[in-house]
Amino acid sequence: MIDREISSRTSPEDVFVFGLSQGGALSIASVLLYPKTLGGCAVFSGFLPFASSFASRVTAQARKTPVLWIHGRADFLVPIEAGQDGTKFLRGLGMSCEFKVLIHTVLQMAELDAAS
């Protein structure tokens, strides 16, 4: 999908990848394995699958993609440690990664917004 966007004349810096839970895992894996710098990635209550297998495959250009990682303190599906570990791993690669903690889960926040 990223290649398709770029081939349609979208600049890689204008491509942002977002995902929630397993989608967050897919988003960050996509960013790490994509050979160019993208505009950014946001992971919402996600995790980084197989982190050690990614380290040697992340290009210098991919490492320049900024990441925002948001995790709910009360997330009962993906523990907050998964977000903390993912952020630590990304920073260890030299990536810019901001970690934000919400009091509730991201899903609960979305449900609250929908109800108002």
N, C-alpha and C positions, 0 to 999 in steps of 0.2 A: 504494500500500500504506500509506503514511503517513497519507494522508487517511482511508482506511478505518479504521485504528486510532483515529484521533482522533474520527471520527464515532461510534465505538462507546464513547465516553466515556473514552478513554485521554487523559490530559493530555499535551500535547506535550513537557513536561519529563520524562515517563516513557518517551519513545521514544528508543531508541539504535540507531544504524545502524552495522553492521560489515561489512568486506569484505576479502578477500585478493586481491592482484594486480589483475586486471581488476575484480573485485568491490569492491576498495578504491577504484578509480577511480570506479565507479558510486556507491559510498557517499558519497564526498566531493562528487561532483557533485550528488547528491540533496540533501545538506545545504545546499550553497551555493545551490541553486535553490529550496529550500523557504522560503516566506515567514515562517515562525515559528521561534522558538528551540526547539530540540530538546534532549533530555537530554545527548546527546553523540554523537560519531562516533569509531570506531577504524578506522584504515587499516593493514593489514598488508602490507608490501612492495608498496604500490600506487603510483599516480602520479596526477597531476591533468591530465586531458586538456583541451586548449584553454583553458588558464588565463586568457589575456588576454581571451577572450570572456566569461568569467564575471564579471570584476571589476565591471562596471557593472550587473550583474543581481542582485548579492548584496544583500539587504535588510539594514537595520540590525538587525532581529530575528534573521536567519539568522547574522549575524556574532557573535552572543552564544553560539552553540552551541560548546561546547568540543570540541577534537579531540586525540586521542592517535594519533600516527603512529609505528609500529614498523617497522623495516626491518632485514633481515639484511645484515651486512657482506659475506657471501659469496654474496649472491643473484646468480645468473647469468642470470636472466630479466629482472628489473627492477633496473637499477643503483641503488645507494644514492643517487646524485645526484638521481634522480627524487624520492625522499623528501625530501632536503634542499631541493630547489627548491620542492616543494609546500609544505613547512613555511614557507619564506621567503615564498612568495606569500601564504599564509594570515595570517601575522604582519603582512605589509604591508597587509592589509585590516583590521588591528586585532583579529584573532581570537586566542583563546587556543589555542595549539597546542604540545603537548609532543612532542618527538622523541626516541625511544629507539632505540639500535642494539643488535642482537643479534650475537654472534660468528658464528653460523650463520644460515641462512635460516629464516624462520618455518616453512616446510614441513618442513625438517629437524628442527626442534624438535618439531613435531607428530608426526613419525614416531618420534622418540625416546621421547616420552611414550606413544605407542601400544604400543611394544615393551616397555615396562617394566611 
